Amino acid sequence: MDLLDRRFLFVVGKGGVGKTTVATGLAVAASRRGKKVLLALVNCKERVSELLDTEPIGPKIVTIRENLDAVNMTPDAALEEYGLMILKVKAVFNAVFKNRLVRAFLKGTPGLEAWSMLGKAFYHACPPRGEPDYDLVIVDAPATGHALDMLRVPFVIESVAPPGLLRRDAARAVDMFRDPERAGAVLVTLPEYMPASETIELSNALNDELEIPVLQLVINRVLNVLFAEKERPPLETLPSELPEESEIRGLAVAGKRRVLRETVQARAVRRVCGHVDAPCSELPYYNGLESDAEAIEALSEALLQTV
């Protein structure tokens, strides 16, 4: 089944690995296929507007190109919008959510702000009645630990909340999130030891604890390989074999550094691919995404090419 034929995708990974780039690339690829897409950012310092050269994206849904809408969800805005989507009638919503005591209770309830954002995104993909607003919702999730905390919330609500609207929606969300035909996670990592290790732990938590399917692994910023594995050992030792005054010593040192980076990259890629049971795609190392309008288009295509 094609990755983009799902209704709901989480893009998750360690901070700084390029989740937003991947989420944006997937959204662009899906919209190019004619799917109506919502790219939902989770209360983050957004850079989608820089990648796609649009106006800054705030807590209200905006259209940024054909078939592609985006929103940067904040807890307060998402709680109000999600509440209104549930209660339908503005007067009833105001009576409940504008009440000072109710608002204080909601803000003090652990996990409810996280669920307001996740629930809002889920609601656009799977309303209780009628057709969904979007063919595909892509959530650019927080960094690993916060993402797992957010994803745990509907499971906790389903287990402990009394019967009612909140528990009903959480149960529907759990059902979708665990269905590999409708939803799943896209894990993003770098070809380095620490991000690879954290990605393996994340995959284990999603599979074993939450039973959320991992649909794809994306390894971002992969260097082009300049040296074959058998060429690396002599290049690593070459600087120590040259005299200090050698004219090629600087070149030899640069070669050794590159060889070490390629060795680390190869080991990290082998390790993470050996542990994460999902198709893998590799994105090349690229500087200046924000200044190259065509780069995100090329990366969106590369995301769909698995190795």
C-alpha positions in Angstrom: 0.0 0.0 0.0 1.3 3.5 -0.9 2.4 5.6 2.1 0.2 8.5 0.9 -2.9 6.5 0.6 -3.4 6.6 4.4 -5.5 9.2 6.1 -3.2 10.2 9.0 0.5 10.3 9.3 2.8 11.2 12.3 6.2 12.5 11.4 8.4 11.8 14.4 12.0 11.9 15.4 14.7 13.5 17.5 14.8 17.3 17.5 16.9 18.8 14.7 16.8 15.8 12.3 14.6 17.5 9.7 11.0 16.4 10.7 9.5 19.6 9.3 11.3 19.1 6.0 10.1 15.6 5.7 6.5 16.5 6.7 6.4 19.3 4.2 7.9 17.1 1.5 5.2 14.5 2.1 2.5 17.1 2.1 3.8 18.5 -1.2 3.9 15.1 -2.8 0.4 14.2 -1.7 -1.1 17.5 -2.8 0.6 17.1 -6.2 -1.3 13.8 -6.6 -4.6 15.7 -6.2 -5.2 14.8 -2.5 -6.6 17.4 -0.2 -3.9 17.7 2.5 -3.6 19.3 5.9 -0.1 19.8 7.3 -0.6 20.2 11.1 2.4 21.6 13.0 2.4 21.1 16.8 3.0 24.4 18.5 6.5 24.9 17.0 8.7 27.5 15.6 7.4 27.0 12.0 9.6 27.1 9.0 7.2 25.7 6.4 6.6 29.3 5.2 10.3 29.6 4.4 10.4 26.2 2.7 7.4 27.0 0.5 7.8 30.8 0.3 4.4 31.6 1.9 3.1 33.9 4.6 3.9 32.8 8.2 1.6 30.0 9.4 -0.3 30.5 12.6 -3.1 28.8 14.7 -5.7 29.3 11.9 -5.8 27.0 9.0 -4.6 28.7 5.8 -4.3 27.5 2.2 -0.6 27.7 1.1 -0.9 26.1 -2.3 -3.4 24.1 -4.3 -4.8 21.2 -2.3 -2.5 22.0 0.6 -3.6 23.7 3.9 -1.4 24.2 6.9 -1.9 25.2 10.6 0.5 25.7 13.5 -1.6 24.4 16.4 -1.4 26.0 19.8 -3.0 24.5 22.9 -5.4 27.4 23.5 -6.6 27.8 19.9 -6.8 24.0 19.4 -8.8 23.5 22.6 -11.3 26.1 21.5 -11.6 24.8 17.9 -11.8 21.2 19.0 -14.4 22.0 21.6 -16.5 23.9 19.0 -16.2 21.0 16.5 -17.5 18.6 19.2 -20.3 20.8 20.6 -21.3 22.3 17.2 -23.5 25.1 18.6 -21.6 28.3 19.4 -23.8 29.2 22.3 -23.3 25.9 24.0 -19.5 26.1 23.3 -19.4 29.6 24.9 -21.4 28.4 27.9 -19.0 25.6 28.5 -15.5 26.7 27.3 -15.8 30.3 28.2 -16.6 29.5 31.8 -13.7 30.5 34.0 -13.8 27.5 36.2 -14.1 25.1 33.3 -11.1 26.7 31.5 -9.1 26.5 34.7 -10.0 22.8 35.0 -9.2 22.1 31.4 -5.8 23.8 31.7 -5.0 21.8 34.9 -5.9 18.4 33.4 -2.8 16.5 32.5 -2.6 15.7 28.8 -5.7 17.5 27.8 -3.9 20.3 26.0 -1.9 17.7 24.0 -5.1 15.9 23.2 -6.8 19.2 22.1 -4.1 19.5 19.4 -4.0 15.9 18.4 -7.7 15.6 18.6 -8.2 18.6 16.4 -5.9 17.1 13.7 -7.7 13.7 14.1 -11.1 15.3 13.8 -10.2 16.8 10.4 -9.2 13.3 9.2 -12.0 11.3 10.8 -15.1 13.3 11.9 -17.8 11.3 13.7 -20.3 12.0 10.9 -20.0 13.0 7.3 -17.1 13.2 5.0 -13.7 14.3 6.3 -12.3 17.7 5.5 -9.1 16.2 4.1 -7.9 13.1 2.3 -4.7 13.1 4.4 -3.6 14.8 7.6 0.2 15.0 8.3 1.2 15.9 11.8 4.7 17.3 12.2 5.1 16.0 15.8 7.3 17.4 18.6 10.7 15.8 19.4 10.7 12.2 20.4 9.9 12.3 24.1 7.1 15.0 23.8 5.7 13.2 20.8 5.4 9.9 22.7 3.7 11.7 25.6 1.2 13.3 23.1 0.5 10.0 21.4 -0.1 8.3 24.8 -2.9 10.7 25.7 -5.8 9.1 23.7 -4.8 5.7 25.0 -4.9 7.0 28.6 -8.2 8.8 28.0 -9.8 5.6 26.5 -8.7 3.7 29.6 -9.6 6.1 32.5 -12.2 8.7 31.2 -15.8 8.2 32.0 -18.2 7.4 29.1 -18.9 10.5 27.0 -17.7 12.5 24.0 -14.1 12.7 25.2 -13.7 9.0 25.7 -15.6 8.2 22.5 -13.3 10.4 20.3 -10.2 9.0 22.1 -11.3 5.5 21.3 -12.0 6.3 17.7 -8.5 7.9 17.5 -6.8 4.8 19.1 -8.6 2.6 16.6 -7.4 4.7 13.6 -3.8 5.1 14.9 -3.4 1.4 15.3 -4.7 0.6 11.8 -1.9 0.4 9.3 -4.3 0.8 6.4 -5.3 4.2 7.7 -2.5 5.6 9.8 1.0 5.2 11.1 4.3 6.9 11.9 7.1 8.1 9.6 10.4 8.1 11.6 13.0 10.6 10.7 16.7 10.3 11.7 20.2 11.3 10.7 23.0 8.9 9.8 24.7 9.4 13.2 25.0 7.3 16.3 22.8 9.2 18.7 19.9 9.9 16.4 20.0 6.3 15.2 19.8 5.0 18.7 16.9 7.3 19.7 15.1 6.2 16.5 15.4 2.6 17.5 14.0 3.3 20.9 11.2 5.3 19.4 10.3 2.5 17.0 10.3 0.0 19.9 7.9 2.3 21.9 5.5 2.8 19.0 5.4 -0.9 18.2 5.5 -2.5 21.6 3.8 0.0 23.9 1.3 1.9 21.6 1.0 -0.6 18.8 1.2 2.3 16.3 2.6 1.0 13.0 5.9 2.4 11.7 5.3 2.9 8.0 8.5 4.4 6.8 12.0 5.3 8.0 13.6 8.4 6.5 17.3 9.0 6.9 18.0 12.6 6.3 21.2 14.5 5.2 23.0 11.5 3.8 26.4 12.3 2.4 27.4 11.1 -1.0 30.0 8.3 -0.6 33.3 9.3 -2.0 35.4 6.4 -0.8 34.8 2.7 -1.0 35.1 0.7 2.2 38.3 -0.9 1.2 39.9 2.5 0.5 39.2 3.9 3.9 41.9 2.3 6.2 44.9 3.7 4.2 43.3 7.1 4.1 42.8 7.1 7.8 46.5 6.5 8.5 47.9 8.6 5.7 48.2 11.9 7.7 50.3 10.3 10.4 52.6 8.9 7.7 53.3 12.3 6.2 55.9 14.8 7.4 54.5 18.0 8.9 55.9 20.0 6.0 54.3 17.8 3.3 52.4 19.8 0.7 49.6 17.3 0.7 49.2 17.0 4.4 46.2 19.3 4.5 44.5 17.3 1.8 45.3 14.1 3.6 43.7 15.4 6.9 40.6 16.5 5.0 40.4 13.0 3.4 40.7 11.3 6.8 37.9 13.5 8.2 35.7 12.6 5.3 36.5 8.9 5.6 35.6 9.0 9.4 32.2 10.7 8.6 31.4 8.1 5.9 32.3 5.3 8.3 30.1 6.6 11.0 27.3 7.1 8.5 27.5 3.6 7.1 27.5 2.0 10.6 24.6 4.2 11.8 22.5 3.4 8.7 23.1 -0.3 9.0 22.2 -0.3 12.6 18.9 1.7 12.3 17.8 -0.1 9.2 18.5 -3.5 10.9 16.2 -2.6 13.8 13.4 -0.7 12.2 11.2 -3.0 10.2 9.9 -0.5 7.6 10.8 0.7 4.1 13.6 3.2 4.1 14.3 6.3 2.0 17.4 8.4 2.1 17.5 12.2 1.6 20.8 13.8 0.4 22.6 16.4 2.5 21.5 19.8 1.2 22.3 23.3 2.4 20.1 26.2 1.7 16.6 24.6 1.5 14.9 27.9 2.4 16.7 29.7 -0.5 16.0 27.1 -3.2 12.3 26.8 -4.2 12.9 23.7 -6.2 14.7 21.8 -3.6 11.6 20.8 -1.5 10.0 19.5 -4.7 13.0 17.3 -5.4 13.1 16.1 -1.8 9.4 15.3 -1.9 10.0 12.9 -4.8 13.1 11.3 -3.0 10.9 10.6 0.0 8.8 8.2 -2.0 11.9 6.3 -3.3 12.6 3.5 -0.8 15.8 1.4 -0.8 
